[in-house]
Amino acid sequence: MIQGFQFSKDGLENKSRAIEVIANNLANVSSVGFKRSDMFSQSLRDAQTNSRAEPIPKESIDFAQGSIQLTGNPMDLAIEGDGFFSIDTKEGIRYTRQGNFKLDSEAFLTTPDGDYVLGNGGRIRVEGEIRFSDDGKVFLNGEESNQLDIVSISDKSKLYRAGSGLFGVSDERVVLEMPEAIKIRAGSLEASNVNAIEEMVKLIETYRQFEADQRALKAQDESLSKAVNDVGRV
């Protein structure tokens, strides 16, 4: 019976975390370039060799391409294909699919939070009319001045969320040069890959499972209480 308590407790914790992840997906349904997450339990694999292995909730990020939406803003950029913009932050280099860039007070191209967009020649300063080619070249006043630093990640399981639509990487060896099979869509943005209807269905299903685990835990508690009280009267 004590083991049953443990199973129910693990189930409640995993479902609670899954509800948080789904809620975060829904909260970012309109966020530029957002990538949804799924939850799974690591114990499904570990239990093959260790029946007492505790389930460990894991977050898996879905990097599927979002739809490309036209904005008309020349500093809005969308990546069509597999790639990430390189961003210079106070915590080091980070990567993103969010291309809603702007100019800071010194005319550098930045993210909405003020982190610097990187080109092969470092930070990109915009002094004049800017234009981006399909292959990521940066033109100022009609002349090529830089190349967007776009990278490919060979193993996306090494990416982790770093806030504000940015990703960090736990192993720099998976960061590769820009893949050839991509296009930069200037004047466009990549939409979130969250499907609100699918997430709502998952939220309802997960909450029902959470309630079922609650009922199971309550039933076990009542059974244990009854057993203890009956033994006490013998």
C-alpha positions as CSV (number, residue, x, y, z in Angstrom):
1,M,0.0,0.0,0.0
2,I,2.9,2.4,0.8
3,Q,4.2,1.7,-2.7
4,G,0.8,2.6,-4.1
5,F,1.1,6.0,-2.3
6,Q,4.4,6.5,-4.0
7,F,3.0,5.7,-7.5
8,S,0.1,8.1,-6.9
9,K,2.4,10.9,-5.6
10,D,4.7,10.5,-8.6
11,G,1.7,10.6,-10.9
12,L,0.4,13.8,-9.3
13,E,3.8,15.5,-9.6
14,N,4.3,14.5,-13.2
15,K,0.7,15.6,-14.2
16,S,1.2,18.9,-12.3
17,R,4.4,19.6,-14.3
18,A,2.7,18.6,-17.6
19,I,-0.2,21.0,-16.8
20,E,2.4,23.8,-16.3
21,V,4.1,23.1,-19.6
22,I,0.8,23.0,-21.5
23,A,-0.3,26.3,-19.9
24,N,3.0,27.8,-21.0
25,N,2.4,26.6,-24.5
26,L,-1.0,28.2,-24.5
27,A,0.4,31.5,-23.0
28,N,2.8,31.7,-26.0
29,V,0.4,30.8,-28.8
30,S,1.0,34.3,-30.2
31,S,4.7,34.7,-29.4
32,V,7.0,35.1,-32.4
33,G,9.0,32.0,-33.1
34,F,7.9,30.2,-29.9
35,K,8.6,26.4,-29.8
36,R,6.1,24.3,-27.8
37,S,7.1,21.6,-25.3
38,D,6.0,18.2,-24.3
39,M,6.5,16.2,-21.1
40,F,7.4,12.6,-20.8
41,S,8.6,10.4,-17.9
42,Q,12.1,9.0,-18.0
43,S,11.1,6.0,-15.9
44,L,9.3,4.4,-18.9
45,R,12.8,3.5,-20.1
46,D,14.6,3.1,-16.8
47,A,12.0,0.6,-15.5
48,Q,13.3,-2.0,-17.9
49,T,16.4,-2.5,-15.8
50,N,15.2,-1.1,-12.5
51,S,11.6,-1.8,-11.4
52,R,12.0,0.7,-8.5
53,A,13.3,3.5,-10.7
54,E,11.5,6.8,-9.8
55,P,9.8,8.5,-12.8
56,I,11.7,11.7,-13.7
57,P,9.6,14.3,-15.7
58,K,11.5,15.5,-18.8
59,E,10.7,18.4,-21.1
60,S,11.1,17.9,-24.8
61,I,11.1,21.0,-27.1
62,D,9.3,20.7,-30.4
63,F,11.3,22.6,-33.0
64,A,8.9,22.1,-35.8
65,Q,8.7,25.1,-38.2
66,G,6.0,27.7,-37.5
67,S,4.1,29.4,-40.3
68,I,5.8,32.4,-42.0
69,Q,3.7,35.6,-41.7
70,L,4.3,38.7,-43.8
71,T,4.8,42.0,-41.8
72,G,6.4,44.4,-44.2
73,N,9.0,45.5,-41.6
74,P,12.5,45.2,-43.2
75,M,14.0,44.3,-39.9
76,D,11.6,41.4,-39.3
77,L,13.3,38.2,-40.3
78,A,12.1,34.6,-40.5
79,I,14.2,31.5,-41.0
80,E,12.7,29.1,-43.4
81,G,14.4,25.8,-42.7
82,D,16.7,24.5,-40.0
83,G,18.7,27.3,-38.3
84,F,19.0,29.8,-35.5
85,F,20.0,33.5,-35.2
86,S,23.1,34.0,-33.0
87,I,22.6,36.5,-30.3
88,D,25.2,38.2,-28.1
89,T,23.9,38.5,-24.5
90,K,25.4,39.2,-21.1
91,E,25.4,35.5,-20.4
92,G,27.2,34.6,-23.6
93,I,26.0,33.5,-27.0
94,R,22.4,32.4,-27.3
95,Y,20.3,31.2,-30.2
96,T,16.8,32.1,-31.3
97,R,14.1,31.7,-34.0
98,Q,12.5,35.0,-33.1
99,G,13.4,37.5,-35.7
100,N,11.5,40.6,-34.5
101,F,14.6,42.8,-34.4
102,K,14.9,46.5,-33.8
103,L,17.6,49.2,-33.6
104,D,19.0,50.5,-30.3
105,S,20.1,54.0,-29.5
106,E,23.5,53.4,-31.2
107,A,21.9,51.9,-34.3
108,F,22.8,48.3,-33.5
109,L,20.4,45.5,-34.6
110,T,19.1,44.0,-31.4
111,T,16.3,41.7,-30.0
112,P,13.3,43.4,-28.2
113,D,15.3,42.9,-25.0
114,G,18.3,44.8,-26.2
115,D,20.6,41.8,-26.9
116,Y,22.8,42.1,-30.0
117,V,22.1,40.2,-33.3
118,L,25.4,38.8,-34.6
119,G,26.8,38.7,-38.0
120,N,30.0,37.1,-39.2
121,G,31.7,40.4,-38.7
122,G,30.3,40.8,-35.1
123,R,27.5,43.1,-34.0
124,I,25.5,44.6,-36.9
125,R,25.4,48.4,-37.0
126,V,22.8,49.9,-39.3
127,E,24.0,53.2,-40.8
128,G,21.7,53.7,-43.8
129,E,19.1,51.7,-45.6
130,I,19.2,48.0,-44.7
131,R,18.3,45.0,-46.8
132,F,18.7,41.3,-46.2
133,S,19.2,38.7,-49.0
134,D,17.6,35.2,-49.0
135,D,21.0,33.7,-48.0
136,G,21.5,36.1,-45.0
137,K,23.7,38.7,-46.5
138,V,23.3,42.2,-45.0
139,F,23.3,45.2,-47.3
140,L,23.6,48.8,-46.2
141,N,22.8,51.5,-48.8
142,G,23.0,48.8,-51.5
143,E,26.5,47.5,-50.5
144,E,27.2,44.2,-48.8
145,S,28.5,44.9,-45.3
146,N,27.9,41.7,-43.2
147,Q,26.5,38.2,-43.1
148,L,24.0,37.1,-40.5
149,D,25.5,34.5,-38.2
150,I,23.0,31.7,-38.5
151,V,23.9,28.3,-37.2
152,S,22.5,24.8,-37.3
153,I,22.3,22.6,-34.2
154,S,23.1,19.0,-34.9
155,D,21.5,17.6,-31.7
156,K,18.7,19.8,-30.5
157,S,18.4,17.8,-27.3
158,K,21.4,19.9,-26.2
159,L,19.4,23.1,-26.4
160,Y,17.7,24.5,-23.3
161,R,15.4,27.5,-22.8
162,A,17.3,30.6,-21.7
163,G,14.3,33.0,-21.4
164,S,12.9,35.6,-23.8
165,G,12.8,33.2,-26.7
166,L,16.5,32.4,-26.4
167,F,18.2,29.0,-26.2
168,G,21.5,28.0,-24.7
169,V,23.5,25.0,-25.7
170,S,25.0,22.5,-23.2
171,D,27.6,21.2,-25.7
172,E,29.2,23.7,-28.2
173,R,30.2,20.8,-30.5
174,V,26.6,20.6,-31.8
175,V,26.8,24.2,-33.1
176,L,27.4,24.0,-36.8
177,E,27.7,26.5,-39.7
178,M,24.6,27.8,-41.4
179,P,22.9,25.0,-43.4
180,E,22.6,25.6,-47.1
181,A,18.9,24.6,-47.3
182,I,17.5,27.6,-45.6
183,K,16.1,31.0,-46.7
184,I,15.8,34.2,-44.9
185,R,12.5,35.9,-45.3
186,A,12.9,39.6,-44.7
187,G,9.8,41.5,-43.8
188,S,8.3,38.4,-42.3
189,L,8.1,36.6,-38.9
190,E,7.8,32.9,-37.9
191,A,4.7,32.3,-35.9
192,S,4.5,30.1,-32.8
193,N,4.2,26.4,-33.6
194,V,1.5,26.0,-30.8
195,N,-1.9,24.6,-31.9
196,A,-4.2,26.1,-29.4
197,I,-7.0,23.5,-29.9
198,E,-4.6,20.6,-29.6
199,E,-3.1,22.1,-26.4
200,M,-6.6,22.6,-24.9
201,V,-7.5,19.0,-25.5
202,K,-4.2,17.9,-23.9
203,L,-4.9,20.2,-20.9
204,I,-8.3,18.7,-20.3
205,E,-7.0,15.1,-20.7
206,T,-4.1,15.7,-18.3
207,Y,-6.3,17.4,-15.7
208,R,-8.6,14.4,-15.8
209,Q,-5.6,12.1,-15.2
210,F,-4.5,14.4,-12.4
211,E,-8.0,14.2,-10.7
212,A,-7.9,10.3,-11.1
213,D,-4.5,10.2,-9.3
214,Q,-6.0,12.4,-6.6
215,R,-8.9,10.0,-6.1
216,A,-6.6,7.0,-6.0
217,L,-4.4,8.7,-3.4
218,K,-7.5,9.6,-1.3
219,A,-8.8,6.0,-1.6
220,Q,-5.5,4.6,-0.4
221,D,-5.4,7.0,2.5
222,E,-8.9,6.0,3.6
223,S,-8.0,2.3,3.3
224,L,-4.8,2.7,5.3
225,S,-6.6,4.8,7.9
226,K,-9.3,2.1,8.3
227,A,-6.7,-0.7,8.6
228,V,-4.8,1.2,11.3
229,N,-8.0,1.9,13.2
230,D,-9.2,-1.7,13.0
231,V,-5.9,-3.0,14.2
232,G,-6.0,-0.6,17.0
233,R,-9.2,-2.1,18.3
234,V,-8.0,-5.7,18.3
